[in-house]
Amino acid sequence: MATRRTRLRAFESLSRSVEIRAVKARVSVRPDEPHGVDPIIESNAWLELHGTADEPMKGTRDIEIHISAAEKVHPGVGPPACVGAIIQVRPAVSVVVQFPHLDFDRLWPMATAGRLTHARFTVVQPHYGKARVLSLSVSGAAEE
C-alpha cells in the first residue's frame, strides 16, 4: 500500500515596526471555584499596546498588541513554531502574545512608566485575517 506524502508549505514572513502611542495595563483577580473543591484565587495581568505600523498589513496600519503573563509558554505547533497569533486584521491588526512571568515582570514597569515606544514583530503572511507570530520585541527605541 502506497503511503501519502505530506508536503510542507513554504511560508512568507512579514516584519513590521510599530510606533507605540498608548499603553493600557490591566490586572484582574477572581476566585476559580471548581465544584467540590476549595476555591483558589486566579489572577491575570495584561498589557495592551496601541500603535501605528511603518507599513500597512492587508491595508491596515493600526496595531494592537496584547501581552499577557503565563506560567509556561509553549511555542505553537508548526512549522513554523510561533510565539503568538494575529487574531484579526480589521479594523486594527490584533496581535496576541504570552510572555513568561519573569519577562512580563520586566516589561510591566517599562510599560507603566511610558518607556515602551517601539515594537517589532514578524509574522507568517496573514490568511483569512489570521496569522502566526514568529517573534515580537518591544523597546524604548526604534530597532534598525
Backbone as JSON Lines, residues from 0, in Angstrom:
{"i":0,"aa":"M","n":[0.84,-1.17,0.0],"ca":[0.0,0.0,0.0],"c":[0.89,1.24,0.0]}
{"i":1,"aa":"A","n":[0.62,2.16,-0.9],"ca":[1.45,3.36,-1.03],"c":[1.12,4.33,0.1]}
{"i":2,"aa":"T","n":[2.16,4.98,0.61],"ca":[1.93,5.99,1.64],"c":[1.84,7.36,0.97]}
{"i":3,"aa":"R","n":[1.05,8.18,1.58],"ca":[0.83,9.52,1.02],"c":[1.81,10.49,1.67]}
{"i":4,"aa":"R","n":[2.52,11.24,0.87],"ca":[3.47,12.21,1.4],"c":[2.74,13.53,1.69]}
{"i":5,"aa":"T","n":[3.07,14.1,2.81],"ca":[2.53,15.43,3.11],"c":[3.58,16.45,2.73]}
{"i":6,"aa":"R","n":[3.17,17.44,2.04],"ca":[4.1,18.47,1.57],"c":[4.08,19.63,2.55]}
{"i":7,"aa":"L","n":[5.27,20.03,2.99],"ca":[5.37,21.2,3.85],"c":[5.2,22.44,2.98]}
{"i":8,"aa":"R","n":[4.3,23.31,3.42],"ca":[4.07,24.53,2.67],"c":[5.15,25.56,3.0]}
{"i":9,"aa":"A","n":[5.64,26.19,1.98],"ca":[6.57,27.29,2.2],"c":[5.76,28.47,2.75]}
{"i":10,"aa":"F","n":[6.36,29.24,3.6],"ca":[5.65,30.39,4.15],"c":[6.45,31.66,3.9]}
{"i":11,"aa":"E","n":[5.72,32.73,3.7],"ca":[6.32,34.03,3.52],"c":[6.14,34.8,4.81]}
{"i":12,"aa":"S","n":[7.22,35.37,5.32],"ca":[7.12,36.12,6.56],"c":[7.17,37.62,6.29]}
{"i":13,"aa":"L","n":[6.52,38.37,7.16],"ca":[6.47,39.83,7.08],"c":[6.97,40.39,8.4]}
{"i":14,"aa":"S","n":[7.71,41.47,8.36],"ca":[8.14,42.16,9.58],"c":[7.58,43.58,9.56]}
{"i":15,"aa":"R","n":[7.15,44.02,10.7],"ca":[6.63,45.38,10.83],"c":[7.2,46.03,12.08]}
{"i":16,"aa":"S","n":[7.56,47.3,11.94],"ca":[7.95,48.11,13.09],"c":[6.73,48.93,13.49]}
{"i":17,"aa":"V","n":[6.57,49.11,14.78],"ca":[5.39,49.8,15.3],"c":[5.84,50.92,16.23]}
{"i":18,"aa":"E","n":[5.28,52.1,16.04],"ca":[5.49,53.19,16.98],"c":[4.32,53.17,17.95]}
{"i":19,"aa":"I","n":[4.62,52.91,19.22],"ca":[3.58,52.78,20.24],"c":[3.17,54.17,20.72]}
{"i":20,"aa":"R","n":[1.85,54.42,20.69],"ca":[1.35,55.73,21.1],"c":[0.51,55.67,22.38]}
{"i":21,"aa":"A","n":[0.07,54.49,22.79],"ca":[-0.72,54.37,24.02],"c":[-0.52,52.99,24.64]}
{"i":22,"aa":"V","n":[-0.53,52.94,25.96],"ca":[-0.39,51.69,26.71],"c":[-1.51,51.61,27.72]}
{"i":23,"aa":"K","n":[-2.17,50.46,27.76],"ca":[-3.18,50.2,28.78],"c":[-2.72,48.99,29.59]}
{"i":24,"aa":"A","n":[-2.81,49.09,30.91],"ca":[-2.43,47.99,31.78],"c":[-3.67,47.53,32.55]}
{"i":25,"aa":"R","n":[-3.79,46.22,32.74],"ca":[-4.96,45.68,33.44],"c":[-4.53,44.51,34.3]}
{"i":26,"aa":"V","n":[-5.05,44.47,35.53],"ca":[-4.84,43.34,36.43],"c":[-6.2,42.94,36.96]}
{"i":27,"aa":"S","n":[-6.47,41.64,36.97],"ca":[-7.75,41.16,37.5],"c":[-7.5,39.99,38.44]}
{"i":28,"aa":"V","n":[-8.41,39.82,39.35],"ca":[-8.35,38.71,40.3],"c":[-9.77,38.2,40.51]}
{"i":29,"aa":"R","n":[-9.91,36.87,40.62],"ca":[-11.23,36.28,40.84],"c":[-11.05,34.89,41.41]}
{"i":30,"aa":"P","n":[-12.06,34.4,42.12],"ca":[-11.98,33.02,42.61],"c":[-12.29,32.04,41.48]}
{"i":31,"aa":"D","n":[-11.56,30.98,41.44],"ca":[-11.81,29.91,40.48],"c":[-12.37,28.75,41.29]}
{"i":32,"aa":"E","n":[-13.66,28.48,41.15],"ca":[-14.34,27.53,42.01],"c":[-14.79,26.28,41.28]}
{"i":33,"aa":"P","n":[-13.92,25.29,41.14],"ca":[-14.43,24.01,40.63],"c":[-15.38,23.41,41.68]}
{"i":34,"aa":"H","n":[-16.39,22.72,41.23],"ca":[-17.36,22.13,42.16],"c":[-16.7,21.09,43.06]}
{"i":35,"aa":"G","n":[-16.97,21.2,44.36],"ca":[-16.49,20.23,45.31],"c":[-15.04,20.42,45.74]}
{"i":36,"aa":"V","n":[-14.43,21.53,45.37],"ca":[-13.03,21.76,45.72],"c":[-12.93,23.14,46.36]}
{"i":37,"aa":"D","n":[-11.96,23.31,47.26],"ca":[-11.74,24.63,47.85],"c":[-11.39,25.62,46.74]}
{"i":38,"aa":"P","n":[-12.0,26.8,46.76],"ca":[-11.71,27.77,45.7],"c":[-10.26,28.26,45.77]}
{"i":39,"aa":"I","n":[-9.7,28.55,44.64],"ca":[-8.38,29.15,44.57],"c":[-8.53,30.5,43.87]}
{"i":40,"aa":"I","n":[-7.6,31.37,44.13],"ca":[-7.64,32.7,43.52],"c":[-6.84,32.66,42.22]}
{"i":41,"aa":"E","n":[-7.47,33.14,41.17],"ca":[-6.83,33.22,39.86],"c":[-6.63,34.69,39.53]}
{"i":42,"aa":"S","n":[-5.43,35.04,39.09],"ca":[-5.18,36.43,38.72],"c":[-4.55,36.49,37.33]}
{"i":43,"aa":"N","n":[-4.78,37.6,36.65],"ca":[-4.26,37.82,35.31],"c":[-3.77,39.25,35.2]}
{"i":44,"aa":"A","n":[-2.72,39.44,34.42],"ca":[-2.21,40.78,34.11],"c":[-2.05,40.87,32.6]}
{"i":45,"aa":"W","n":[-2.48,42.0,32.04],"ca":[-2.42,42.23,30.59],"c":[-1.84,43.59,30.3]}
{"i":46,"aa":"L","n":[-1.1,43.67,29.22],"ca":[-0.69,44.95,28.67],"c":[-1.28,45.04,27.28]}
{"i":47,"aa":"E","n":[-1.81,46.18,26.95],"ca":[-2.36,46.4,25.62],"c":[-1.64,47.62,25.04]}
{"i":48,"aa":"L","n":[-0.89,47.39,23.97],"ca":[-0.11,48.44,23.33],"c":[-0.8,48.84,22.03]}
{"i":49,"aa":"H","n":[-1.06,50.11,21.84],"ca":[-1.69,50.61,20.62],"c":[-0.67,51.44,19.86]}
{"i":50,"aa":"G","n":[-0.57,51.2,18.56],"ca":[0.41,51.94,17.78],"c":[0.1,51.92,16.3]}
{"i":51,"aa":"T","n":[1.06,52.46,15.54],"ca":[0.95,52.56,14.1],"c":[2.15,51.87,13.46]}
{"i":52,"aa":"A","n":[1.88,51.01,12.49],"ca":[2.93,50.26,11.8],"c":[3.6,51.14,10.76]}
{"i":53,"aa":"D","n":[4.86,50.81,10.46],"ca":[5.58,51.55,9.43],"c":[5.04,51.28,8.03]}
{"i":54,"aa":"E","n":[4.5,50.08,7.81],"ca":[3.89,49.71,6.54],"c":[2.54,49.04,6.82]}
{"i":55,"aa":"P","n":[1.57,49.22,5.94],"ca":[0.28,48.57,6.17],"c":[0.35,47.05,6.03]}
{"i":56,"aa":"M","n":[-0.49,46.38,6.76],"ca":[-0.65,44.93,6.65],"c":[-2.1,44.7,6.24]}
{"i":57,"aa":"K","n":[-2.3,44.15,5.04],"ca":[-3.65,43.96,4.49],"c":[-4.44,45.27,4.53]}
{"i":58,"aa":"G","n":[-3.74,46.38,4.26],"ca":[-4.38,47.69,4.19],"c":[-4.58,48.38,5.53]}
{"i":59,"aa":"T","n":[-4.09,47.8,6.62],"ca":[-4.3,48.35,7.96],"c":[-2.96,48.71,8.6]}
{"i":60,"aa":"R","n":[-2.88,49.93,9.15],"ca":[-1.66,50.35,9.85],"c":[-1.84,50.41,11.36]}
{"i":61,"aa":"D","n":[-3.09,50.43,11.84],"ca":[-3.34,50.44,13.29],"c":[-3.05,49.07,13.87]}
{"i":62,"aa":"I","n":[-2.26,49.04,14.95],"ca":[-1.83,47.79,15.57],"c":[-2.22,47.79,17.04]}
{"i":63,"aa":"E","n":[-2.74,46.67,17.51],"ca":[-2.99,46.44,18.94],"c":[-2.2,45.2,19.32]}
{"i":64,"aa":"I","n":[-1.31,45.34,20.3],"ca":[-0.52,44.2,20.77],"c":[-0.97,43.89,22.19]}
{"i":65,"aa":"H","n":[-1.5,42.68,22.39],"ca":[-1.98,42.24,23.7],"c":[-0.96,41.26,24.26]}
{"i":66,"aa":"I","n":[-0.39,41.61,25.43],"ca":[0.64,40.78,26.05],"c":[0.14,40.36,27.42]}
{"i":67,"aa":"S","n":[0.22,39.06,27.68],"ca":[-0.17,38.55,29.0],"c":[0.95,37.68,29.55]}
{"i":68,"aa":"A","n":[0.88,37.41,30.84],"ca":[1.85,36.55,31.5],"c":[1.31,35.13,31.58]}
{"i":69,"aa":"A","n":[2.19,34.16,31.49],"ca":[1.79,32.76,31.57],"c":[2.83,31.97,32.37]}
{"i":70,"aa":"E","n":[2.34,30.95,33.07],"ca":[3.26,30.09,33.83],"c":[4.27,29.44,32.91]}
{"i":71,"aa":"K","n":[3.76,28.79,31.89],"ca":[4.62,28.12,30.91],"c":[4.17,28.58,29.53]}
{"i":72,"aa":"V","n":[5.13,28.97,28.75],"ca":[4.83,29.4,27.38],"c":[5.37,28.34,26.44]}
{"i":73,"aa":"H","n":[4.47,27.77,25.66],"ca":[4.85,26.74,24.7],"c":[4.74,27.32,23.3]}
{"i":74,"aa":"P","n":[5.76,27.11,22.48],"ca":[5.6,27.59,21.1],"c":[4.45,26.87,20.43]}
{"i":75,"aa":"G","n":[3.75,27.57,19.59],"ca":[2.63,26.98,18.87],"c":[3.1,25.88,17.94]}
{"i":76,"aa":"V","n":[2.18,25.04,17.55],"ca":[2.53,23.95,16.65],"c":[3.0,24.51,15.33]}
{"i":77,"aa":"G","n":[3.89,23.83,14.71],"ca":[4.46,24.33,13.47],"c":[4.46,23.26,12.42]}
{"i":78,"aa":"P","n":[5.23,23.39,11.44],"ca":[6.15,24.51,11.25],"c":[5.42,25.73,10.7]}
{"i":79,"aa":"P","n":[5.91,26.88,10.92],"ca":[6.98,27.25,11.83],"c":[6.45,27.4,13.26]}
{"i":80,"aa":"A","n":[7.33,27.22,14.23],"ca":[6.94,27.43,15.63],"c":[6.61,28.9,15.81]}
{"i":81,"aa":"C","n":[5.66,29.19,16.7],"ca":[5.24,30.58,16.87],"c":[5.15,30.95,18.35]}
{"i":82,"aa":"V","n":[5.16,32.25,18.61],"ca":[5.06,32.75,19.98],"c":[3.71,33.4,20.25]}
{"i":83,"aa":"G","n":[2.91,33.56,19.22],"ca":[1.61,34.2,19.38],"c":[0.83,34.13,18.08]}
{"i":84,"aa":"A","n":[-0.21,34.96,18.0],"ca":[-1.08,34.92,16.82],"c":[-1.65,36.29,16.53]}
{"i":85,"aa":"I","n":[-1.93,36.51,15.26],"ca":[-2.77,37.63,14.85],"c":[-4.17,37.05,14.77]}
{"i":86,"aa":"I","n":[-5.11,37.67,15.49],"ca":[-6.46,37.12,15.53],"c":[-7.44,37.91,14.67]}
{"i":87,"aa":"Q","n":[-7.02,39.09,14.21],"ca":[-7.83,39.86,13.26],"c":[-6.94,40.9,12.61]}
{"i":88,"aa":"V","n":[-7.32,41.36,11.42],"ca":[-6.56,42.4,10.74],"c":[-7.37,43.68,10.52]}
{"i":89,"aa":"R","n":[-8.67,43.62,10.71],"ca":[-9.5,44.82,10.55],"c":[-10.49,44.91,11.71]}
{"i":90,"aa":"P","n":[-10.76,46.05,12.26],"ca":[-10.32,47.38,11.87],"c":[-8.88,47.69,12.26]}
{"i":91,"aa":"A","n":[-8.3,46.89,13.16],"ca":[-6.89,47.04,13.52],"c":[-6.27,45.65,13.57]}
{"i":92,"aa":"V","n":[-4.98,45.56,13.29],"ca":[-4.27,44.29,13.41],"c":[-4.14,43.99,14.9]}
{"i":93,"aa":"S","n":[-4.67,42.86,15.34],"ca":[-4.66,42.48,16.74],"c":[-3.7,41.32,16.96]}
{"i":94,"aa":"V","n":[-2.59,41.6,17.66],"ca":[-1.54,40.62,17.93],"c":[-1.66,40.18,19.38]}
{"i":95,"aa":"V","n":[-1.66,38.86,19.63],"ca":[-1.77,38.32,20.98],"c":[-0.55,37.45,21.25]}
{"i":96,"aa":"V","n":[0.17,37.76,22.35],"ca":[1.38,37.04,22.7],"c":[1.42,36.82,24.21]}
{"i":97,"aa":"Q","n":[1.95,35.67,24.63],"ca":[2.17,35.42,26.06],"c":[3.66,35.43,26.34]}
{"i":98,"aa":"F","n":[4.03,36.09,27.45],"ca":[5.42,36.11,27.9],"c":[5.51,35.28,29.17]}
{"i":99,"aa":"P","n":[6.65,34.64,29.43],"ca":[6.86,34.01,30.74],"c":[6.8,35.1,31.82]}
{"i":100,"aa":"H","n":[6.4,34.72,33.04],"ca":[6.23,35.7,34.12],"c":[7.48,36.55,34.34]}
{"i":101,"aa":"L","n":[8.65,35.96,34.3],"ca":[9.88,36.71,34.53],"c":[10.03,37.85,33.52]}
{"i":102,"aa":"D","n":[9.83,37.56,32.25],"ca":[9.95,38.59,31.23],"c":[8.8,39.6,31.29]}
{"i":103,"aa":"F","n":[7.6,39.13,31.6],"ca":[6.46,40.03,31.73],"c":[6.7,41.0,32.89]}
{"i":104,"aa":"D","n":[7.27,40.5,33.99],"ca":[7.56,41.36,35.15],"c":[8.62,42.41,34.83]}
{"i":105,"aa":"R","n":[9.48,42.15,33.87],"ca":[10.44,43.15,33.41],"c":[9.75,44.19,32.51]}
{"i":106,"aa":"L","n":[8.79,43.73,31.76],"ca":[8.09,44.58,30.79],"c":[7.1,45.53,31.46]}
{"i":107,"aa":"W","n":[6.43,45.07,32.5],"ca":[5.38,45.85,33.17],"c":[5.86,47.23,33.62]}
{"i":108,"aa":"P","n":[6.98,47.35,34.37],"ca":[7.4,48.69,34.79],"c":[7.75,49.61,33.62]}
{"i":109,"aa":"M","n":[8.34,49.04,32.57],"ca":[8.66,49.85,31.38],"c":[7.38,50.41,30.77]}
{"i":110,"aa":"A","n":[6.36,49.57,30.68],"ca":[5.09,49.99,30.06],"c":[4.38,51.04,30.9]}
{"i":111,"aa":"T","n":[4.29,50.81,32.19],"ca":[3.54,51.74,33.05],"c":[4.29,53.06,33.25]}
{"i":112,"aa":"A","n":[5.62,53.06,33.04],"ca":[6.4,54.3,33.14],"c":[6.44,55.06,31.82]}
{"i":113,"aa":"G","n":[5.8,54.52,30.78],"ca":[5.79,55.19,29.48],"c":[7.07,55.01,28.69]}
{"i":114,"aa":"R","n":[7.87,54.0,29.02],"ca":[9.16,53.78,28.35],"c":[9.06,52.88,27.12]}
{"i":115,"aa":"L","n":[7.91,52.25,26.89],"ca":[7.75,51.42,25.7],"c":[7.26,52.31,24.56]}
{"i":116,"aa":"T","n":[8.12,52.52,23.59],"ca":[7.76,53.42,22.49],"c":[7.78,52.73,21.14]}
{"i":117,"aa":"H","n":[8.39,51.55,21.06],"ca":[8.51,50.86,19.77],"c":[8.37,49.35,19.94]}
{"i":118,"aa":"A","n":[7.89,48.72,18.9],"ca":[7.79,47.27,18.87],"c":[8.14,46.8,17.46]}
{"i":119,"aa":"R","n":[8.52,45.55,17.36],"ca":[8.78,44.94,16.05],"c":[8.3,43.5,16.13]}
{"i":120,"aa":"F","n":[7.54,43.08,15.11],"ca":[7.09,41.7,15.09],"c":[7.25,41.13,13.69]}
{"i":121,"aa":"T","n":[7.39,39.81,13.65],"ca":[7.49,39.07,12.4],"c":[6.37,38.04,12.41]}
{"i":122,"aa":"V","n":[5.66,37.95,11.31],"ca":[4.53,37.02,11.2],"c":[4.58,36.29,9.87]}
{"i":123,"aa":"V","n":[3.87,35.17,9.84],"ca":[3.63,34.49,8.57],"c":[2.57,35.31,7.85]}
{"i":124,"aa":"Q","n":[2.62,35.36,6.55],"ca":[1.65,36.12,5.74],"c":[0.23,35.79,6.22]}
{"i":125,"aa":"P","n":[-0.56,36.81,6.64],"ca":[-1.92,36.56,7.12],"c":[-2.79,35.9,6.05]}
{"i":126,"aa":"H","n":[-3.64,34.99,6.52],"ca":[-4.56,34.26,5.64],"c":[-5.91,34.25,6.34]}
{"i":127,"aa":"Y","n":[-6.94,34.8,5.69],"ca":[-8.28,34.91,6.27],"c":[-8.26,35.65,7.61]}
{"i":128,"aa":"G","n":[-7.42,36.68,7.71],"ca":[-7.39,37.51,8.91],"c":[-6.67,36.91,10.09]}
{"i":129,"aa":"K","n":[-6.0,35.8,9.9],"ca":[-5.27,35.13,10.99],"c":[-3.84,34.88,10.54]}
{"i":130,"aa":"A","n":[-2.9,34.82,11.51],"ca":[-1.51,34.54,11.18],"c":[-0.76,34.12,12.44]}
{"i":131,"aa":"R","n":[0.33,33.43,12.25],"ca":[1.22,33.05,13.36],"c":[2.26,34.14,13.56]}
{"i":132,"aa":"V","n":[2.51,34.5,14.82],"ca":[3.54,35.47,15.15],"c":[4.81,34.7,15.44]}
{"i":133,"aa":"L","n":[5.85,34.96,14.66],"ca":[7.12,34.24,14.82],"c":[8.02,34.89,15.85]}
{"i":134,"aa":"S","n":[7.94,36.21,16.01],"ca":[8.75,36.9,17.01],"c":[8.12,38.25,17.34]}
{"i":135,"aa":"L","n":[8.4,38.74,18.55],"ca":[7.94,40.05,18.98],"c":[9.0,40.63,19.91]}
{"i":136,"aa":"S","n":[9.35,41.88,19.68],"ca":[10.23,42.57,20.62],"c":[9.64,43.96,20.86]}
{"i":137,"aa":"V","n":[9.78,44.43,22.08],"ca":[9.3,45.76,22.45],"c":[10.45,46.49,23.15]}
{"i":138,"aa":"S","n":[10.55,47.8,22.91],"ca":[11.68,48.53,23.49],"c":[11.34,50.01,23.59]}
{"i":139,"aa":"G","n":[12.31,50.74,24.13],"ca":[12.16,52.18,24.28],"c":[12.78,52.96,23.14]}
{"i":140,"aa":"A","n":[13.28,52.27,22.12],"ca":[13.89,52.94,20.98],"c":[13.59,52.14,19.72]}
{"i":141,"aa":"A","n":[13.61,52.81,18.58],"ca":[13.36,52.14,17.32],"c":[14.49,51.18,17.01]}
{"i":142,"aa":"E","n":[14.12,49.98,16.51],"ca":[15.11,48.99,16.13],"c":[15.41,49.14,14.65]}
{"i":143,"aa":"E","n":[16.64,48.94,14.3],"ca":[17.04,49.04,12.88],"c":[17.1,47.68,12.26]}
